[in-house]
């Protein structure tokens, strides 16, 4: 987003050092970024984050909802706390983030959620809760897209496969072996699709879930 000329407000829930390092890196490139601590399972924190972004930048052109958690557990082993936490962050948090931003979204704006290719198929046991939360996001964008279509606001969902992150750091080789391309995604590749969906050329794409997983689902 910064490379496309946008000022960016983003949230984090931990690792403030990393968050402020991003702000510094953006500033060094001549951009502007605002780091806001907000737990996506906390509705008040979501509303506050949007208010802080508006106070700083005045309006919102693009909303990217990227927060999510992944906890494995077979159906007979998932605790109520884990179930509630994944629902609160992966589903309710996504909905509330969009809902909070909608009043400030510019005409022709963009809403982009980051789901998962597991919404289509997981291929392994223990991911049922994560899978249905991501499937819920894929369904959610369809309805919200219709709600916002009169304002020419598009709403789309990106479904990455395995991507290099802190979570996958110890699994890169294993996941790469399962991939038809024998590698997993670089975060810049996911960001590139976000960037495309934010452009005017993508203004007629809405309510879609776009899978970017190197052929995992083929």
PLY file of the C-alpha trace (Angstrom):
ply
format ascii 1.0
element vertex 218
property float x
property float y
property float z
element edge 217
property int vertex1
property int vertex2
end_header
0.00 0.00 0.00
2.78 2.41 0.86
4.49 1.75 -2.47
1.19 2.62 -4.16
1.22 6.05 -2.52
-1.13 5.44 0.39
-0.65 6.49 3.99
-1.19 3.38 6.12
-2.65 2.80 9.56
-2.15 -0.75 10.79
-2.87 -2.62 13.97
-0.77 -5.00 16.02
-1.48 -6.94 19.17
2.08 -7.80 20.28
5.69 -7.09 19.28
5.49 -3.31 19.41
9.15 -3.26 18.43
8.35 -4.80 15.06
5.38 -2.51 14.55
7.40 0.64 15.12
10.21 -0.69 12.98
7.71 -0.83 10.11
6.72 2.79 10.80
10.38 3.81 10.68
11.00 1.89 7.45
7.99 3.52 5.81
9.14 6.97 6.92
12.62 6.29 5.54
11.03 5.69 2.14
9.07 8.94 2.32
5.76 7.36 3.31
3.57 7.71 6.37
2.37 4.93 8.66
0.57 4.77 11.98
0.88 1.74 14.28
-2.11 1.14 16.56
-2.22 -1.50 19.27
-5.56 -3.31 18.98
-6.71 -6.83 19.81
-9.05 -7.98 17.04
-11.07 -10.02 19.52
-11.99 -6.78 21.35
-14.77 -4.77 19.63
-13.87 -1.60 21.54
-10.27 -1.89 20.36
-11.42 -2.23 16.74
-13.63 0.86 16.96
-10.85 2.79 18.65
-8.36 1.82 15.96
-10.65 3.12 13.22
-11.21 6.35 15.17
-7.45 6.86 15.53
-6.91 6.26 11.81
-9.62 8.79 10.93
-8.21 11.32 13.38
-4.80 10.99 11.74
-5.71 10.65 8.05
-9.27 11.95 7.77
-10.78 9.26 5.52
-10.34 5.63 4.51
-9.84 4.50 0.92
-8.88 0.87 1.49
-9.51 -1.58 4.32
-7.35 -4.71 4.55
-8.41 -7.12 7.28
-5.52 -9.47 7.96
-5.80 -10.54 11.60
-6.29 -14.21 12.30
-5.19 -17.07 14.52
-4.67 -20.75 13.81
-5.00 -23.46 16.42
-5.08 -27.14 15.58
-7.37 -29.54 17.37
-9.52 -32.54 16.53
-13.26 -32.13 17.11
-13.10 -34.02 20.40
-10.15 -31.96 21.66
-11.01 -28.34 20.81
-11.64 -26.36 23.99
-14.46 -23.86 24.25
-11.91 -21.12 24.85
-10.03 -21.95 21.65
-13.27 -22.14 19.68
-14.47 -18.80 21.00
-11.11 -17.12 20.39
-10.90 -18.27 16.77
-14.48 -17.19 16.14
-13.89 -13.84 17.85
-10.80 -13.00 15.80
-11.26 -14.86 12.51
-14.97 -14.13 11.99
-16.40 -11.52 14.35
-13.26 -9.40 14.22
-13.33 -9.35 10.43
-17.00 -8.33 10.34
-16.59 -5.64 12.99
-13.47 -4.20 11.33
-15.37 -3.73 8.09
-18.48 -2.46 9.87
-16.46 0.11 11.82
-14.75 1.41 8.68
-17.80 1.55 6.40
-19.04 5.00 7.51
-15.66 6.50 6.59
-15.00 4.60 3.36
-14.71 6.79 0.31
-16.96 6.25 -2.72
-15.30 3.59 -4.86
-13.24 2.32 -1.94
-11.91 -1.17 -1.39
-12.36 -3.82 1.30
-9.94 -6.76 1.16
-9.94 -9.64 3.60
-7.17 -12.19 4.01
-8.69 -15.64 4.31
-7.06 -18.98 3.56
-7.08 -21.67 0.91
-8.19 -24.00 3.71
-11.66 -22.53 3.22
-11.77 -24.79 0.16
-9.85 -27.81 1.43
-7.49 -28.57 4.32
-6.20 -32.04 3.51
-5.37 -32.86 7.11
-7.20 -33.50 10.35
-7.38 -31.06 13.23
-8.17 -27.90 11.26
-11.96 -28.00 11.26
-12.46 -24.82 13.31
-9.89 -22.82 11.36
-11.39 -24.09 8.11
-14.94 -23.05 8.88
-13.86 -19.64 10.16
-12.10 -19.00 6.84
-15.07 -20.39 4.91
-17.23 -17.95 6.86
-15.06 -15.07 5.65
-15.41 -16.24 2.04
-19.19 -16.26 2.45
-19.23 -12.98 4.36
-17.63 -10.95 1.58
-20.41 -11.92 -0.83
-23.12 -10.37 1.30
-21.09 -7.31 2.23
-20.20 -6.80 -1.44
-23.90 -6.48 -2.24
-24.43 -4.10 0.68
-21.68 -1.77 -0.55
-22.12 -2.11 -4.31
-24.31 1.04 -4.58
-21.31 3.03 -3.31
-19.03 1.30 -5.85
-17.04 -0.18 -2.96
-15.64 -3.59 -3.84
-15.27 -6.34 -1.25
-12.96 -9.26 -2.00
-11.23 -12.09 -0.16
-7.69 -13.34 -0.78
-7.06 -16.99 0.10
-3.30 -17.61 0.48
-1.73 -20.99 0.84
1.31 -21.52 3.07
3.34 -18.31 3.28
6.66 -17.45 4.89
5.79 -15.96 8.28
6.91 -16.32 11.88
4.29 -19.08 12.28
5.64 -21.16 9.38
9.33 -20.53 10.04
9.95 -24.09 11.25
7.76 -25.69 8.58
9.03 -24.12 5.36
10.77 -27.23 4.03
7.89 -29.55 4.91
5.28 -27.27 3.37
7.42 -26.65 0.29
7.66 -30.39 -0.32
3.85 -30.60 -0.45
3.62 -27.77 -2.97
3.51 -28.49 -6.72
5.94 -25.58 -7.11
8.16 -26.91 -4.30
8.09 -23.64 -2.41
5.71 -21.56 -0.35
4.62 -17.98 -0.92
6.65 -14.91 -0.16
4.57 -12.28 1.70
5.33 -9.84 -1.14
3.35 -12.08 -3.50
0.27 -11.84 -1.30
0.80 -8.10 -0.97
0.97 -7.85 -4.76
-2.54 -9.27 -5.07
-3.76 -6.87 -2.39
-2.20 -4.02 -4.37
-3.92 -5.15 -7.56
-7.35 -5.38 -5.93
-6.88 -1.84 -4.63
-6.33 -0.41 -8.11
-8.91 1.08 -10.45
-8.34 -1.80 -12.89
-9.93 -4.15 -10.33
-13.02 -2.03 -9.86
-15.36 -4.62 -11.39
-14.21 -7.50 -9.16
-16.34 -7.85 -6.05
-17.60 -10.63 -3.81
-14.78 -12.87 -5.02
-12.42 -15.21 -3.19
-9.10 -15.37 -5.02
-6.82 -18.28 -4.15
-3.06 -17.74 -4.33
-1.38 -20.96 -3.22
1.02 -22.20 -5.90
-1.33 -25.01 -6.89
-1.93 -26.55 -3.46
-5.62 -27.03 -4.26
-5.17 -28.46 -7.75
0 1
1 2
2 3
3 4
4 5
5 6
6 7
7 8
8 9
9 10
10 11
11 12
12 13
13 14
14 15
15 16
16 17
17 18
18 19
19 20
20 21
21 22
22 23
23 24
24 25
25 26
26 27
27 28
28 29
29 30
30 31
31 32
32 33
33 34
34 35
35 36
36 37
37 38
38 39
39 40
40 41
41 42
42 43
43 44
44 45
45 46
46 47
47 48
48 49
49 50
50 51
51 52
52 53
53 54
54 55
55 56
56 57
57 58
58 59
59 60
60 61
61 62
62 63
63 64
64 65
65 66
66 67
67 68
68 69
69 70
70 71
71 72
72 73
73 74
74 75
75 76
76 77
77 78
78 79
79 80
80 81
81 82
82 83
83 84
84 85
85 86
86 87
87 88
88 89
89 90
90 91
91 92
92 93
93 94
94 95
95 96
96 97
97 98
98 99
99 100
100 101
101 102
102 103
103 104
104 105
105 106
106 107
107 108
108 109
109 110
110 111
111 112
112 113
113 114
114 115
115 116
116 117
117 118
118 119
119 120
120 121
121 122
122 123
123 124
124 125
125 126
126 127
127 128
128 129
129 130
130 131
131 132
132 133
133 134
134 135
135 136
136 137
137 138
138 139
139 140
140 141
141 142
142 143
143 144
144 145
145 146
146 147
147 148
148 149
149 150
150 151
151 152
152 153
153 154
154 155
155 156
156 157
157 158
158 159
159 160
160 161
161 162
162 163
163 164
164 165
165 166
166 167
167 168
168 169
169 170
170 171
171 172
172 173
173 174
174 175
175 176
176 177
177 178
178 179
179 180
180 181
181 182
182 183
183 184
184 185
185 186
186 187
187 188
188 189
189 190
190 191
191 192
192 193
193 194
194 195
195 196
196 197
197 198
198 199
199 200
200 201
201 202
202 203
203 204
204 205
205 206
206 207
207 208
208 209
209 210
210 211
211 212
212 213
213 214
214 215
215 216
216 217
